[in-house]
């Protein structure tokens, strides 16, 4: 039956008329209502997205990370070597799933850094339905497994709302996490909207990437068994290869010594392989090296060893992830579904990341707050690299090498190192060529219209009663079987934290506003008017190596004007160059779940909370008060904890004694403990933190109070200013994922007594009124 698919959901069929009083006399007899079907011949769709991988990392595009599944799919399909993304996580994902530019759908930067500006608010407008909604509304079974990172940060709690969670955005099934990154050994996940923690541990062979693929395979098998006539859409966005680099030791060992030649030599090796593969032209040059980044021969032996070991770890992580994709591909083949599956494998949601700093780090959050790790410190932990005690990220030099042959890195939307990634399309039933290369210019917003055209579906004009804004991408289907087809995506703007670019018909004007490994601005605002624009003719200069701004000032001005027009059209203005500062809602000027509340009470079974939905205790005085019942024999365990091994705080009982631990980026743990255990019975225990004020990240005095009597005090010399952790939570009665302190184990740290109620009281901003903080602390002693 023909149905109109331009308005979703598709209306119910007209109700048939009764022609008899007795159903046995009904003429014609009622026919069973047919389920909604996709158009005949519509393929299955799989989209796999890797995180923080540069163009020059995977072997399928000449890189040193062996990725046999990517190689296999590319050899059986097409490599797209001019495919572009948005330079950072959430914006690419929002653009990928909506087919619109990231500012058009409110995601100018990540969800954790959202502000009040429409292009940066972190809230997808209902006028931009996701591909999940479109396929689900047309008879597809839909599921997503892995990193989402698109739900407004303040909505990620048991209170919802859940309309912008994956199951509210067109996915029948979701299993994964909603934040920027995740601990791959001890993840905190959601199954739908229900918080879950895997019941297996690393010692049992658990790893998050493996778990995600197990779940995806199980789901696809169920669809084939129960709904064999329905095509399926599987979205598999891995947390890998974003930090932390967590990978089984044998994968790291595969690369032991493989990078001792350094990043300069690796760029040369990769470029030669890229030319052999044909993913860059024979005359492509290595783009200029980033100013301020040392060359390999400028490093000490200790620095070279630390840098090489972190790259070994990353490469192992990449190969391990690709092996999991391989298991999924094998499952599709076993089911007989691979040939009729449009399989899109995107090798990076942005360029390789430089967020580990010039020397790399064992804790990226520590580096993001201006605390680097020494090479000696990294080397002293060599045996632990990749395990649960590390949260590693490689140095900037390797990020530049992993973006070979291009300039710059993740965050830098002006240059190809931040925005160009390899993309593979495999669809034997729809693509005749095997191992082909496609040079057409394309962007992540082009995936949605490609899927719709392949499935024979129109662009909807209305979804759930909401008129739809136009899909801004261009279908790539025209290029599937025509390698010489002229480009159809001819104009594209780029912007991220003030870094800007504009492309039209091969010409590209760009300006870099900031340096990606400088996470917190120093020295105040930098004027956008001071930025220097560059001009490249990418038809003859593949790698943006020769700036033509001085030779073609009129062309430069023409493109600058075009950028402003596109920026106004898509909601890019006003520009916002704040990075780490925006992770704190009070700094960003956005609403968090707690709003202006100064006192929040929790019951014993309260669910875990993300940083944006928990009381914001950073840079201010605060107090935590718990009413507890202690059984005969005493009690142990956590009353409340936030963060984990790499930064956070915990209020707990150790050997029955009230205790407070503050973990400063995993470098130093300060513990204050009562001298005596709590006796059996009911008690009120309190921790009051008196913040010093005078800025962010300052220290403070701590008092522990039992039944209105102060029993201990101490000092914390420095605190975490902006963010405890993306992959940890605020937990009542337990410390999930990694522990804040070694005083209790990773698991089985629940409070063993009775927690009646726990209250958090918040003072004023400490860096604005020191005296008010001291008054607050005194009132809660």
PADRENGU-416427 format. One record per residue (C-alpha): residue in three letters; y, z, x. Coordinates in steps of 0.02 Angstrom, whole numbers, plus 50000, padded with zeros to 5 digits. Layout:
<atoms>
ALAYZX/...
</atoms>
This chain:
<atoms>
UNK500005000050000/UNK501724995550065/UNK502915010150082/UNK504695011550143/UNK504745021150306/UNK506615021550334/UNK506825038050242/UNK505725052650291/UNK504755061150222/UNK504015046450129/UNK504145050549942/UNK502595054949843/UNK501835040249748/UNK502285038149566/UNK501235049349456/UNK499975039249352/UNK500055040349162/UNK498705048549058/UNK497945036348932/UNK496665047748849/UNK496405065448790/UNK494715066448877/UNK494635062549062/UNK493025052849035/UNK493995040648925/UNK495425038249049/UNK495715019449076/UNK495985015049212/UNK495185030549289/UNK496245040749406/UNK496045035849589/UNK496085049049725/UNK497755050749810/UNK497705042449980/UNK498335051850132/UNK499855045550224/UNK499365032450352/UNK500245025450504/UNK500465006550506/UNK498864996950539/UNK498544995250725/UNK499785008750777/UNK499205015450946/UNK498945033250998/UNK500395039451103/UNK500355051051253/UNK501905056251349/UNK501625066251509/UNK503155073451595/UNK503175081751765/UNK504555093651819/UNK505665093051974/UNK504815078152057/UNK505835065252152/UNK505585046452158/UNK504885047352335/UNK503595061252306/UNK502095053552214/UNK500905041752302/UNK501095029452158/UNK502885026452220/UNK502535027852406/UNK502665046652426/UNK501595059052524/UNK500925068652373/UNK499215061452334/UNK499145058552146/UNK497585048252108/UNK497825048551919/UNK499575041451933/UNK498885028352053/UNK497485024051931/UNK498625022251780/UNK499895012151880/UNK498535000551945/UNK497954997951766/UNK499694996551693/UNK501514995251748/UNK502655004051871/UNK504475005351817/UNK505535007451973/UNK507275008251892/UNK506945021951765/UNK508255035451747/UNK508405053251684/UNK509835065651665/UNK509755076051827/UNK509155092451750/UNK507785099351636/UNK508315102551455/UNK509475087451442/UNK508105075451495/UNK506885083151371/UNK508115082551226/UNK508545064451267/UNK506705059951288/UNK506205066551117/UNK507715060551018/UNK508145043851097/UNK509975049251110/UNK511075053651257/UNK510965071951300/UNK512765076351255/UNK512545067351088/UNK511205080051045/UNK512105095451112/UNK511175097151277/UNK512485094051410/UNK511575106751518/UNK510075118451498/UNK509795129951350/UNK510115145351458/UNK511825138651509/UNK512425132851339/UNK514225135751287/UNK515235133651128/UNK515735115451162/UNK514825103251045/UNK514085092851186/UNK513475108451275/UNK512975120151133/UNK511085118251159/UNK510775114650974/UNK510005098050922/UNK510925091250769/UNK509815087850619/UNK510535070350618/UNK509485066750774/UNK507665069050724/UNK506375070050863/UNK504995057450893/UNK503795071150839/UNK504625071750668/UNK504635052750654/UNK502805050550700/UNK502245065650600/UNK503175058650449/UNK502245042150470/UNK500475048550474/UNK500215053550656/UNK499395069750710/UNK500595077750834/UNK500455091150968/UNK501415097551119/UNK500705107351266/UNK501765114751405/UNK503615116951440/UNK504785114551291/UNK506485120951351/UNK507475114251203/UNK507515128451076/UNK509205137251071/UNK508995152251183/UNK509545165051055/UNK508215158850932/UNK506745163151045/UNK506215179550965/UNK505105185850824/UNK506625184550710/UNK506785165750733/UNK507405154850655/UNK505945143450695/UNK506625126650638/UNK507035121350816/UNK505405127650891/UNK504135113750924/UNK503215116850760/UNK504875114850670/UNK505295098850764/UNK503815088150715/UNK502315095350807/UNK500805101350710/UNK500205110950862/UNK501145119051006/UNK500445128951152/UNK501595132751296/UNK503255140851342/UNK505045138351286/UNK506015142851444/UNK506465134151607/UNK504965139051713/UNK503395149351705/UNK502265159751814/UNK500695149051825/UNK499565163851862/UNK500205176151732/UNK501125165951598/UNK501885172251438/UNK501575158651309/UNK501695154451125/UNK500345147251013/UNK501445139850878/UNK502695153950855/UNK501485167950900/UNK501685176151072/UNK500085175451174/UNK499525179851349/UNK497955171351413/UNK496485183251423/UNK495895175951589/UNK496695180451757/UNK496845171151923/UNK495325180351990/UNK494365172651843/UNK494975155251892/UNK496465154351773/UNK497925142651805/UNK499235137451677/UNK499135118551708/UNK497255119051684/UNK497455129351526/UNK498695116951452/UNK497515102351480/UNK496025112151411/UNK497045114951253/UNK497595096751243/UNK495825090051265/UNK495155102051133/UNK496515096751011/UNK496225077951036/UNK494355080151013/UNK494665089250849/UNK495785075050789/UNK494475061950830/UNK493115072050743/UNK494085076550587/UNK495405062850567/UNK494735047550658/UNK495865035850558/UNK497475044750610/UNK498285040050774/UNK498855055050876/UNK500395059150979/UNK500125071051125/UNK501645077251222/UNK501115085451385/UNK502625091951483/UNK501975102351628/UNK502885117251703/UNK502355109851870/UNK503075104851991/UNK504545116151954/UNK504615132352053/UNK503715143952068/UNK502465133852170/UNK500865141952109/UNK499285132752158/UNK497495136552210/UNK497405139252398/UNK496225124652428/UNK497545112352369/UNK498825119152490/UNK497535118452630/UNK497275099852597/UNK499015097052670/UNK498965109352814/UNK499925101252957/UNK500325085552856/UNK502205088252865/UNK502415094453042/UNK503305078053083/UNK504765083752974/UNK505845076652836/UNK506755063352937/UNK505135055052989/UNK504415057252814/UNK505845047152741/UNK505435032752858/UNK503575033552817/UNK503915034052630/UNK505145019552633/UNK503875008752723/UNK502545012852593/UNK503775009352452/UNK504124992152523/UNK502264988752536/UNK502044993752354/UNK503534983252302/UNK504414997552213/UNK505954994452322/UNK506494977652393/UNK506124972852574/UNK507944975152625/UNK508144992552548/UNK508955005052668/UNK508795023752680/UNK510325030752593/UNK511495041752695/UNK510915059452734/UNK511815073552642/UNK513215081552741/UNK512845099352795/UNK510945097752789/UNK510135099552960/UNK509015086153031/UNK507255091253078/UNK507565091653265/UNK509015103653236/UNK507835117053171/UNK507015130653274/UNK505125131153287/UNK505095145553162/UNK506175135753040/UNK505095120253057/UNK503515130253024/UNK504265138552869/UNK504915122052801/UNK503275112852833/UNK502245126452749/UNK503315125952592/UNK503125107052583/UNK501245108752605/UNK501275120352457/UNK502295108552350/UNK501185093552389/UNK499635103552343/UNK500475108652181/UNK500855090452139/UNK499075084652174/UNK498335098952073/UNK499435094451925/UNK498965076151934/UNK497125081051939/UNK497385089851771/UNK498165073951700/UNK496595065251764/UNK495485076851663/UNK496475072251507/UNK496355053651545/UNK494475055451571/UNK494325064051402/UNK495255049851316/UNK494105037351401/UNK492555046951348/UNK493185046751169/UNK493475027951179/UNK495345030251149/UNK496125026051316/UNK496325007251290/UNK497285009451127/UNK498375023651191/UNK500165020151243/UNK500185031851392/UNK501905035551467/UNK501835045451630/UNK503575050951687/UNK503535057551865/UNK505015069351855/UNK506295075551728/UNK507595074751868/UNK507615071552053/UNK506805083452176/UNK507625100552172/UNK508755107352308/UNK508855124452224/UNK507865132652363/UNK509325131452484/UNK509415124952661/UNK507965135652722/UNK506865137252569/UNK506445153552484/UNK505035164652423/UNK506085169352271/UNK507225156152197/UNK508145169052090/UNK508605178452247/UNK509305162852327/UNK510235158052167/UNK511225174152184/UNK511695170552364/UNK510295179652458/UNK509345167752575/UNK507645171052655/UNK507445169352842/UNK506125158052918/UNK505325173252998/UNK505185181552827/UNK504395166052750/UNK503175164052895/UNK502655182152882/UNK502035178252706/UNK501165161952751/UNK499445167552693/UNK500135172352522/UNK501055156052486/UNK500615149852313/UNK499875166052251/UNK500595177952121/UNK501605187752249/UNK502695172652290/UNK503965162652190/UNK504245148952319/UNK505385133952329/UNK505535121652474/UNK507145118052574/UNK508475105152535/UNK507855093652674/UNK506215091052584/UNK507105087952419/UNK508085073952503/UNK506485066952577/UNK505595067852409/UNK507005057252336/UNK506775043452466/UNK507595031252481/UNK509045038152378/UNK510485050252404/UNK510595068052340/UNK509515078252223/UNK509265086752055/UNK510925091351968/UNK511825076652052/UNK511975064351910/UNK513075052952013/UNK511755046952136/UNK509995040152113/UNK509205054852204/UNK509605065452052/UNK509295052851913/UNK507995039851964/UNK506145043951944/UNK504545034051940/UNK503815029951770/UNK502115022551729/UNK501595014151566/UNK499745011251532/UNK499165002651372/UNK497754990251398/UNK497774984751216/UNK499624980551225/UNK499944975551406/UNK499054960751483/UNK499554963251665/UNK498674975951775/UNK499614983951918/UNK501254975751875/UNK502994980951928/UNK504514981251815/UNK506274980851888/UNK507254981851725/UNK508544995751713/UNK507995009151590/UNK508375026951541/UNK507415041351464/UNK508265038051296/UNK507285021651291/UNK505595030151264/UNK505835034051079/UNK506305016251025/UNK504865009651132/UNK503615020751041/UNK504335015950871/UNK504224997350908/UNK502454998850977/UNK501935008250819/UNK502804995850703/UNK503995009050637/UNK505835006950592/UNK507255017650655/UNK507495029950511/UNK509125030750417/UNK508755047750341/UNK507605062450385/UNK507415077650271/UNK508925071850173/UNK510035070850328/UNK510795053850374/UNK510295049650553/UNK511475045350694/UNK510955029150780/UNK509595029850913/UNK510555025751072/UNK509095019851179/UNK508415002251202/UNK506584998251176/UNK505654993451335/UNK504314983851241/UNK505144967151282/UNK504704970051465/UNK502874974851442/UNK502254956951453/UNK503744948451533/UNK504124953951710/UNK505604942251722/UNK506454947351560/UNK508314950851587/UNK508924968651568/UNK509334974351393/UNK509964991851438/UNK511594986551521/UNK512755001651511/UNK512355019851545/UNK513415034951585/UNK512795050151682/UNK513525067751693/UNK512905084851748/UNK513955100151794/UNK515405088651837/UNK514425075751937/UNK514755058951853/UNK514185041051857/UNK514375025151755/UNK513245009851766/UNK513584992451698/UNK512634976651742/UNK512194982251918/UNK513874989751965/UNK513965008651974/UNK515455020251999/UNK515035038352043/UNK515835054652095/UNK514965070152157/UNK515865085852102/UNK514775099652177/UNK513365103852296/UNK511755108252205/UNK511195122152321/UNK512865131052297/UNK512335139552136/UNK513845150952114/UNK515585144052145/UNK516565152652282/UNK518435151752291/UNK518865148052110/UNK518985132052011/UNK518855114952087/UNK519915101752002/UNK519005086551934/UNK520545076551985/UNK520135080052168/UNK518435071652157/UNK518225055752259/UNK517475040752170/UNK516275028652255/UNK515795011152201/UNK514125002352227/UNK513444985152187/UNK511614989752159/UNK511124971552140/UNK511294969752328/UNK511334988152381/UNK509764995752304/UNK510035013252373/UNK511905016052351/UNK512155015352539/UNK513785005252550/UNK515325011652461/UNK516414997052404/UNK517805007452323/UNK519115002252451/UNK518634983852437/UNK518594982852247/UNK519874995152177/UNK520074985152015/UNK518194985751981/UNK518195004352017/UNK519625007451895/UNK518754996851764/UNK517185007651778/UNK518155023951781/UNK518975018951618/UNK517275014451549/UNK516615031651596/UNK518025040051500/UNK517665029051348/UNK515805033151354/UNK516175051651385/UNK517285052351231/UNK516005042751128/UNK514525053851170/UNK515305071251178/UNK515405073651366/UNK517175080651363/UNK517805093251410/UNK516875093651575/UNK516095110251628/UNK515545112951809/UNK514935130951796/UNK513115133351845/UNK512345150451875/UNK513855158951796/UNK513375151651626/UNK511675160051630/UNK512555175951573/UNK513075173551389/UNK514625184051414/UNK515175172751557/UNK514745156851462/UNK515645161751302/UNK514135158751190/UNK513315170051063/UNK511715178851109/UNK510575186950981/UNK511325204151006/UNK513115198250983/UNK514325212750997/UNK513045226250954/UNK513155241351067/UNK511575250151008/UNK509865242650972/UNK508315252250916/UNK506545245750939/UNK504895251350864/UNK503335253550969/UNK502575236650923/UNK504135226250957/UNK503765208851024/UNK504295202851196/UNK506055196251209/UNK506835183151322/UNK508385187051420/UNK509505178951288/UNK508765189251146/UNK508665205951235/UNK510085218551255/UNK511145212451400/UNK511165227051524/UNK511855217051670/UNK513525221851749/UNK513835236351630/UNK513365254451601/UNK511925257351482/UNK510675270251426/UNK508875269551365/UNK508235283551253/UNK506415285251202/UNK505585297351080/UNK503805299851138/UNK502255309951093/UNK501235315851240/UNK499385319451204/UNK498345332951284/UNK497955327251459/UNK499635318451479/UNK500195300351468/UNK500515285551582/UNK501275268351570/UNK502815258351527/UNK504095263051396/UNK505185247651424/UNK505305234651561/UNK506315218851593/UNK505925205851724/UNK504525207851849/UNK503975206952030/UNK505425195652080/UNK506805205651996/UNK506985217851852/UNK506945235951797/UNK505715247751714/UNK505755264751628/UNK504005272251629/UNK502875287251660/UNK501995288651827/UNK500755302951847/UNK501535309251686/UNK503295309851760/UNK504755300051686/UNK505235286551814/UNK506475272451832/UNK506275257751952/UNK507565244451991/UNK506875229152080/UNK508255219452169/UNK507575201552183/UNK505915207752252/UNK506785213152412/UNK507035231552374/UNK506365242852238/UNK507335258852205/UNK506355272452115/UNK507035288252034/UNK505735300451968/UNK505705316951877/UNK504875331151975/UNK503715336751836/UNK502575327951711/UNK502955329051526/UNK501985342651437/UNK500975338451280/UNK502045336851125/UNK503585327151069/UNK505005323751190/UNK506595313551206/UNK506765305151375/UNK508315295651430/UNK508885284851574/UNK510775283051593/UNK511455269751712/UNK513275272351766/UNK513845255151829/UNK515105255451973/UNK516135240951905/UNK517335230552006/UNK516355214251992/UNK514625207551954/UNK513025213152042/UNK513745230052090/UNK512735246052102/UNK512725261651997/UNK512145279551976/UNK510595283851876/UNK510185299951783/UNK508515304451702/UNK508625316751557/UNK507185325551467/UNK507585334751305/UNK509455335351347/UNK509165342151522/UNK509515331351675/UNK507955331651784/UNK508325318351917/UNK509685306851982/UNK509935293452112/UNK510815277252156/UNK510475258752144/UNK511555250252275/UNK511555232552203/UNK511025224652039/UNK510575207251978/UNK512165198851916/UNK511645183851812/UNK509815182251767/UNK508265192851795/UNK506965179051772/UNK506605163851666/UNK504745167451663/UNK504785186051623/UNK505255195751467/UNK505985211751397/UNK504475221951340/UNK504275237751238/UNK502825249151282/UNK502135237351415/UNK502655226551563/UNK501975209051536/UNK501685195451666/UNK502095202351840/UNK502525220851863/UNK504255227051911/UNK503485240452022/UNK501845244052109/UNK501805260952023/UNK500725252951888/UNK499505238251883/UNK499825220351825/UNK498735223351673/UNK498305239451581/UNK500045246651603/UNK500355250251419/UNK501075267151374/UNK499585278251334/UNK500565290751231/UNK501455288251065/UNK503095278751071/UNK504035283350912/UNK505655273950947/UNK506625266751092/UNK508515264151087/UNK509625254451207/UNK511485258651211/UNK512715247051297/UNK514405250751375/UNK515875239351404/UNK515875225751536/UNK515815235651697/UNK516795223351801/UNK518275224751684/UNK518435243451655/UNK517645255351780/UNK518325271051698/UNK517565266251529/UNK515865264651611/UNK515945281851685/UNK516465289151518/UNK514995280251437/UNK513735286851563/UNK514405304451548/UNK514225303851359/UNK512385299251375/UNK511865312351501/
</atoms>
